[in-house]
Each structure stands twice: as C-alpha cells, then as structure tokens.
Amino acid sequence: MTGSALATGIWALVPAKSFHRAKARLAPVLGQDARAELAQAMLDDVLSVLKHADGLAGVLVVTGDAHVAAVAAGHGADTLADPAEQGTNAAVKRGLDHLKSLNAANCVVVQGDIPFLSPDEFSAVLSALRRHQLVVAPAKRDGGTNILALGRPDLIVPAFGPDSFARHLRAAASVSIPPKILNLRGAGHDIDVPSDLENYPEIGTGPRTSVLLACRARALPAYGRSFEEVLLP
C-alpha cells in the first residue's frame, strides 16, 4: 500500500484489473487497444470524482497491474497489490480486509467502470452512509451493484456481478440491516457490453470517457483499432 499510513474515516475502494484484460465483452466492437484506452478513461473519470469528494479519508485502488497503479497514484490514491487478479469480489474482499486491519470506519466500494458518476451522486452516497449501515446503488441494465457503501468493512461479504443487487439485499436481510437504496442516473450506467456504448447519460460527467465514445460514434467501425487511430484523418 502506498500513500496514507492511517485509514480512519470513510474510504473509497476501487477494484481495477489490468487495462488490457478489461472489458472482454466489448471485443465484438472494440479491439484490445481501444478497450484498454476505454478502461483507463473510465477509471480516470471515477478517480477524478473521488479525488475531489468531501468527507473521504482516502481512496484505495486494488490492482495487480503497475500501469493501473500509476494511474491511481496520479490521482493521489493509495494502491494495494492484487497479483492474483482473481476477480472483482476477491479484489474487493482483499481491500476490505486491508482497510479493516487499519481500522477504517466505513468503506464505499465503487466500480471503476461507472464514468458518469457525478460529484453530487457520490455526495449523496456519503450522506446516506452517515445515516444507514448499508447503502446500495444498483446498475440499471443487469441488476448488478455499482456502489456498495458499508458501515464497517466486514458488514457483509461482497457479491458483485450480474444480479448482485438482489444478493446484496439478501445479505443485508441475513444480518437484519435495512439497506438504503439509491437509484443514481449517472452511477447506474456502467460499461460492460456493446449496448452500453450507446444511450449513455449525457449529464456533463465522465469527460474522458465521453470523448472516446463520441470519437467512436464519428468513426465506426472501430474494431481492431485504438481510439487514437480512429481520430487520425
């Protein structure tokens, strides 16, 4: 772990795999270089919001990739090595365990592929966490969970993935904790499958990601090419 030595207070936790391994389900429409550029742009947009959020003690990015770690460091985030990269839930659990060992009071797990998360939305999550032990912001398309805020790191076991919203609600019920559900327009739109590249919320957020998506829209098809190549005359 780099950066802050103390983890007291509310921390944001972002799991992030290698850019070149990310977003495999976009392969039918984007080549590997373009997917890597998109993954980095999305993480940049998410970390930019977290970096400027009031009320956070810090941001922890869990990754096994040096390039991702460098991007995180550029936003002032701490990093925790995840050399095995065994998936989102393993990375989140690793991060939560680490923050628990450092006595973090609260944790907000934020997916790195929700670039349209707005500062106001994240402020709403932090505000809700001050009044509720568990806050869940679902994904709009697949019933997943895009933000999971916990009153303590070991409150429930993370269960991210399709339909994880329902799993997290069941986990909350199993420990008799009523969750606060936030349906967030920007944060509800993650980018995993080709249809997510279209009809995204145009609400002035996700600047880096929006540039790439606009570039792609102007120069289809982009498959097999980087976004930089698509922009070339």
N, C-alpha and C positions, 0 to 999 in steps of 0.2 A: 504494500500500500504506500502511496506517495502522498505528500501534502500534509493535511491536518493530522495532528497527533491525537487530538481528543474528538470524540464522536458524540458528545452530549447534545441534546436537542433533536430537531427534526432533520432527517437526512433523506435525500432522494437517491434511489438506487436504480441504475440503468444497466440491464444486461445487454451486451453487444458482441456479436460474433464477428469474425473476420469479414471485412467488406467483400472480399472476393468469394466468400462462401455464402453470403447473404442473398436472400430473395431468389432462391432457386425456382420458385413457382412463377416467376416472371420470365423465365427462359424462353417461352414461346414467342415473346415480343421484344425482349431486350437481350443483347449479348452480355457476356460476363463483365466486360469493362464498363458498359453502361449501367449494369446492375450495381457494380461496386461504387460507381460515382453517385448513383441514386442513394445507396445505403449511407454513404458518407454525408451527403447533403441532408438527409433526414436526421441523422444523428447530430449534425451541426445545428440544425434548427431546434431540435429538442433541447440540447445542452445550452443553447443561447437563452432560451426561456428560463431554464433552471438557474443559470448563472446569475440572472438579474432578479430572481424571485426574493421577495422579502420574507423573512421568517425561516429560512433554511440554514441549518448549521453547516451543511456541505452537500456535495454531490459525489457519489461513488459509482464509477463505471466498472463493471465486472467483465473482463475480456481476456482472451488468450492471445491477442494479436497486438504486436508492437505498433503498427500503424494506427489502430483504433486507440491505443493508449496515448499516442502522441496527439491525436485529435482531442481526446478528453483533457489532456494536460493543457492544451491550448485554450481551453475554456475554464481553466482553473479547477477542474475536477480531480478528485483522487481516483486512483485505479487499484483494483485488486486482480491479481493474476488468476486466470482460469485456463490453465494449459490444456486440460482435457476437452474443453468445449463440448460438454455432453448434453447441451440443450438449454433452453430458457429456464426451465424450472430448477435444474441443477445449479445454474449460474445465480439465479435469484436466491436459492437456499444458501449458497456459499456466501453471498453478500450479506444476507440477513444474519447468518451465524457470526460473520465477522463484526458487523455493527453491534450485535448483542454483546460480544466479548468486550467491546469498547464502551458499553453502557449507553448506546443510543436510545433516546427516549421513544422516538417514533420513526417510522420508515414509510416512505412513499415510493412504491415500485412504479416506474414509468417506462413503458416500452419505447425503444429507440426508433420505431417506425411510425410515430404519430406526429409528423412535422407541422400539422395545422393546430396543434395545441397552442392556445393563446395565453398570454400572461394572466388575463382575467380568469380564465378557466382554472389555471393552476392555483391562483389565489383562492378560488372557491373551494378547491380540494383541501388546501391548508386550513381554511376557515372551518370546513366541515370536520376535519380531523381534530380540531380543538374541542368539538362538542360530541364526537362519536368515536368509538373504538375502532370501527371498520368503515372505510369509505371505498366504494367500488364505482368505477366509470367504465361501462361496457363498450365494446366495439359494436358498431351498427350493423355490420354485414354478417358475421359468423357466430355471434353470441360469445365472442371472446372477451377478455378483460384487458383494457388498455392502460388503466391506472388502478392500483390497489394500495390504499393507504392503511397502515396498521398502527394501532395504539402501542404496540410493542413488537419487536422483531419476530418473536415466536408465537404470535397470536394464533395464526393458522398456518397450515402447510400450503405453500403456493402451488397452484394447479393451472398454470397458463396453457393456452391452446384453444382450438375451436370448442365452443360451448363451455368455456371455463367460467363464464359469468355465473351460470347455474351451479357449477361445482363450488365456487367461492361462496355463494349464498348458502349452500348446504353445509359447508364447513363452518360458516358463521352460526347457523342454527344448531350445529352439533355442540358448540360451546356457549349457546344461549346469548349470543351477541346480535342485537338488531343492526343490520348494516344500513348505512346511508348510501343511497343510490344517486349518482349524478349522471344525467344524460347530457353529455357535452358535445356540441356540434363539431368543433374542430378536433378535439382529442378522440372523438368517436370514429374518426376516419383514419384507419391505418392503411398501409400499402403492402399487400402481400400477393395479390393475384392481378392479372391484366385489367380486369374491370375497375380496380381501384385507381388506375392511372387516369381515369376519366371521371367526370362528375364529382370532382373533389370540391370541398368548400372554399369558395373564394372570399375569404374574410380578412384579407390583409396579413395572414400569418404564413409561416413556412416559406420565407423568401427564397432561400437557396433551392429548395425542392420545387417551388413554383416555377422558377426559371428553367429548370431542367424539363419539367413537364410541358411547359409552353414550347420549349425547343423541340421536344419530341412531336408535339402536335403539328408543328410547322414543317416537319421533315420526315414524315412517315414514309416507308417503314424504317425503323432504326435498328432492327435486329442485326446483331453481329458487329455493331459499331458503337464507339463511345459517344457520349453526348458532345464532347469536343469535336469529334469528327463530323457529327451531324450539323454543327454550327458552321463548318467550313463551307466557303462558297463552291 
